[in-house]
Amino acid sequence: MNHNRNLEFLNCLADIGMSEREARVYLALLNRGCATATDLQKISGVPQSKVYEIIDSLSRQGYCLERKVGRKKTFEVIDPVVTLTGHFEELQERLKKSINLKKELEELYTGCENASDPLEYIEVLHGNEIIHHHYCHLVNNTKEELLGFGRGPYACDTEGKSAQQDEEESGILKRGGIVRWVYEINLPDDEWIFRDLDPLCEKGVQIRVAKSLPIKMMIFDRQSLLVAEEEPLAQRGELTMSIIKQGTIVNAFRALFEFFWDHSTDLKKWKENEYYSLEDNSI
């Protein structure tokens, strides 16, 4: 693991409440899967006098378990999909609370012409047409990186909108940037998605498939986040999304993306294992 990627993971673990030493030991254990305290000390660089204390703390928090064979004691990491998902759901809940707080503050400041909004980095968008327009604008201004969780409902509800969004994403690649997507695909309802995904892969867009995603979102150049809100009373198929330009929140959701990216399946491999087998069974 390169140095920059290692720092990203350490920062991500710090965001969910781990101390620096806990994060280093946990990351060492995550890389090995199963290790002794001596192994963890060598990999993490944490003093041996502290390793047992830290591994005991991680065990009590449910991140790993202890195994004994004779006098030999080893520690085994528990699947992070199980242990970390709850923390990322907490980040999502914090985002929702921030959005609600913004709305309350807007009401408090109604009539104050010179009042500045302390949460002005959040802009709420209603309706597929408006969201489509803002999405294309954000993609058009993206120079280096677009990351996204794709799940329904989609704002590109016509062939024209879908083609425009695909063209804008291709522009990032032409500018030398990177586009990565993780999709939640539920067959047979989402079979139409393949029509758009295969041509994007041919152009260089990297696409993976996850069994499920916690939220619909896109991140642009690590600066802006476009995230869907749950609106149970909204018209069926119509989206409500928020544009957020706040470093801490954007970084937290980027860590969420990297987590699901690492635990998802390449589109081509997924189609071989899931999609084509479904077709065979339907014959």
C-alpha positions in Angstrom: 0.0 0.0 0.0 1.5 3.3 -1.0 2.1 6.1 1.5 -0.7 8.4 0.3 -3.3 5.6 0.2 -2.2 4.6 3.7 -2.8 8.2 5.0 -6.2 8.2 3.4 -7.2 5.1 5.3 -5.8 6.3 8.5 -7.8 9.6 8.1 -10.9 7.7 7.3 -10.6 5.5 10.5 -9.9 8.7 12.5 -13.2 10.1 11.1 -15.1 7.2 12.6 -13.6 7.7 16.1 -10.4 5.6 16.2 -7.2 7.0 17.8 -4.1 7.2 15.7 -2.6 4.1 17.3 -5.8 2.1 17.0 -6.1 3.0 13.3 -2.5 1.9 12.7 -2.9 -1.4 14.4 -6.3 -2.0 12.8 -5.0 -1.2 9.3 -2.0 -3.6 10.0 -4.5 -6.3 11.0 -6.7 -5.6 8.0 -3.7 -6.1 5.7 -2.8 -9.4 7.3 -6.2 -10.8 8.1 -4.7 -12.7 11.0 -1.6 -11.9 13.0 0.2 -12.1 16.4 0.8 -9.1 18.6 4.4 -9.2 17.5 3.5 -9.1 13.9 1.2 -6.1 14.5 3.9 -4.2 16.4 6.3 -4.7 13.5 3.9 -3.6 10.8 2.2 -0.7 12.6 5.2 0.7 14.4 3.2 1.0 17.6 5.2 0.3 20.8 4.8 -3.4 21.9 3.9 -2.2 25.4 0.8 -0.6 23.8 -0.2 -3.2 21.2 -2.0 -5.6 23.6 -3.9 -2.7 25.1 -5.0 -1.5 21.7 -5.9 -4.9 20.3 -8.0 -5.5 23.4 -9.8 -2.2 22.8 -10.4 -3.2 19.1 -11.6 -6.6 20.2 -14.1 -5.1 22.7 -15.4 -2.8 19.9 -16.0 -5.7 17.6 -13.3 -5.1 15.0 -11.4 -8.3 15.6 -11.4 -11.5 17.7 -8.8 -13.5 19.6 -7.8 -17.1 18.9 -5.6 -19.4 21.0 -3.8 -22.5 19.9 -1.8 -23.8 22.8 0.3 -20.9 24.1 0.1 -19.1 20.7 -2.4 -16.2 20.6 -3.4 -14.6 17.3 -5.9 -11.9 16.4 -8.3 -12.2 13.4 -10.0 -9.2 11.7 -13.7 -9.3 11.3 -15.2 -8.4 7.9 -15.1 -4.6 7.7 -18.4 -4.6 5.8 -20.0 -5.7 9.1 -18.0 -3.6 11.5 -17.7 -0.3 9.6 -21.0 0.1 7.8 -22.7 1.4 11.0 -20.1 4.1 11.3 -20.7 5.3 7.7 -24.4 5.3 8.4 -23.7 7.6 11.3 -21.9 10.0 8.9 -24.9 9.9 6.6 -27.2 10.7 9.6 -24.9 13.7 10.5 -25.3 14.9 6.9 -29.1 14.8 7.2 -29.0 16.7 10.5 -26.8 19.4 8.8 -29.3 19.8 6.0 -32.2 20.1 8.5 -30.2 22.6 10.5 -29.6 24.7 7.4 -33.3 24.8 6.7 -34.0 25.9 10.3 -31.4 28.6 10.2 -32.8 29.9 6.9 -36.1 30.4 8.6 -34.5 32.2 11.5 -32.7 34.6 9.1 -35.8 35.3 7.0 -36.1 39.1 6.6 -32.5 39.8 7.6 -31.2 41.1 4.2 -27.6 41.3 5.4 -27.5 38.1 7.3 -24.9 35.6 6.1 -25.8 31.9 6.1 -23.3 29.9 8.1 -24.2 26.8 6.1 -24.2 28.4 2.7 -22.2 25.5 1.3 -25.4 23.4 1.1 -27.7 24.0 -1.9 -30.9 21.9 -2.1 -32.1 20.9 -5.5 -35.7 19.6 -6.3 -36.8 17.8 -9.4 -35.1 15.7 -12.1 -34.7 18.6 -14.6 -32.9 20.9 -12.2 -30.7 18.1 -10.9 -29.8 17.0 -14.4 -28.8 20.6 -15.3 -26.6 21.1 -12.2 -25.1 17.6 -12.6 -24.0 18.4 -16.1 -22.6 21.7 -15.0 -20.6 20.1 -12.2 -19.2 17.4 -14.5 -18.3 20.0 -17.1 -16.2 21.8 -14.5 -14.5 18.6 -13.2 -10.9 18.4 -14.2 -9.3 15.4 -12.3 -11.8 13.0 -10.7 -15.5 12.0 -10.6 -16.6 9.4 -8.1 -20.2 8.2 -7.9 -22.7 5.7 -6.3 -25.3 4.9 -9.0 -28.7 3.7 -7.8 -32.3 4.5 -8.8 -34.2 6.7 -9.2 -32.2 8.5 -11.9 -32.4 12.1 -13.0 -31.5 11.1 -16.6 -35.1 9.9 -17.2 -34.9 10.4 -21.0 -32.5 9.2 -23.7 -31.5 12.8 -24.4 -30.5 13.4 -20.8 -28.7 10.1 -20.5 -26.7 10.9 -23.7 -25.8 14.4 -22.4 -24.5 13.0 -19.1 -22.5 10.4 -20.8 -20.9 13.0 -23.1 -20.0 15.2 -20.2 -18.4 12.3 -18.3 -16.4 11.5 -21.5 -15.1 15.0 -21.4 -13.4 14.4 -18.0 -11.5 11.5 -19.6 -10.5 13.6 -22.6 -9.1 16.2 -20.1 -6.9 13.4 -18.5 -9.2 12.8 -15.5 -10.6 9.7 -13.9 -14.2 8.6 -13.6 -15.1 5.8 -11.2 -18.6 4.5 -10.5 -20.1 1.8 -8.1 -23.6 0.8 -9.2 -26.3 -1.0 -7.3 -28.1 -3.1 -10.0 -31.3 -5.0 -9.3 -32.2 -7.4 -12.0 -34.3 -7.6 -14.0 -35.6 -4.0 -13.4 -32.2 -2.4 -14.0 -31.2 -4.4 -17.1 -31.6 -1.2 -19.2 -28.6 0.3 -17.5 -26.2 -2.0 -19.4 -27.0 -0.1 -22.6 -25.3 2.9 -21.1 -22.6 1.3 -19.0 -20.8 -0.8 -21.7 -20.0 2.2 -24.0 -18.7 4.1 -21.0 -16.4 1.3 -20.1 -15.1 1.2 -23.6 -14.2 4.9 -23.3 -12.3 4.4 -20.0 -14.8 4.8 -17.3 -14.1 2.4 -14.4 -17.3 0.7 -13.2 -18.0 -1.8 -10.4 -21.1 -3.4 -8.9 -22.1 -3.7 -5.3 -24.8 -5.8 -3.8 -26.3 -2.7 -2.2 -25.4 1.0 -1.6 -26.3 3.2 1.3 -26.9 6.3 -0.7 -26.9 7.9 -4.1 -24.0 10.4 -4.5 -21.3 11.9 -6.7 -18.0 13.6 -5.7 -16.3 16.2 -8.0 -12.6 16.9 -7.8 -12.7 16.2 -4.0 -14.4 19.6 -3.6 -18.1 19.2 -4.2 -20.6 16.5 -3.2 -24.0 15.9 -4.8 -26.0 13.6 -2.6 -29.6 12.3 -2.7 -32.0 13.0 0.2 -34.8 10.6 1.3 -38.0 12.3 0.5 -40.9 9.9 1.2 -43.6 12.5 0.3 -42.0 13.5 -3.0 -43.6 12.7 -6.3 -42.7 9.1 -7.4 -39.5 9.1 -9.5 -38.6 12.8 -8.6 -35.3 13.3 -6.8 -34.2 15.8 -4.2 -30.4 16.2 -4.0 -28.0 18.6 -2.2 -24.8 20.1 -3.4 -22.3 20.3 -0.5 -19.0 22.2 -0.6 -17.5 21.5 2.8 -14.1 19.7 3.1 -14.8 17.5 6.1 -18.1 16.2 4.7 -16.7 15.7 1.2 -13.7 13.8 2.6 -15.9 11.6 4.8 -18.1 10.6 1.8 -15.0 10.0 -0.3 -13.8 7.5 2.3 -17.2 5.9 2.1 -16.8 5.6 -1.7 -13.3 4.0 -1.4 -14.6 1.5 1.1 -17.4 0.3 -1.2 -15.1 0.4 -4.2 -12.7 -2.0 -2.5 -15.6 -4.4 -1.7 -17.4 -4.3 -5.0 -17.0 -6.4 -8.2 -15.7 -5.3 -11.6 -18.6 -4.9 -14.1 -17.3 -7.4 -16.6 -16.8 -10.0 -13.9 -20.1 -9.3 -12.3 -21.9 -9.8 -15.6 -20.1 -13.2 -16.1 -21.1 -14.3 -12.6 -24.5 -12.8 -12.1 -26.1 -11.4 -15.3 -25.3 -14.1 -17.7 -26.1 -16.9 -15.2 -29.5 -15.2 -14.8 -30.0 -15.2 -18.6 -29.2 -18.9 -18.7 -31.6 -19.7 -16.0 -34.4 -17.8 -17.7 -34.1 -19.8 -21.0 
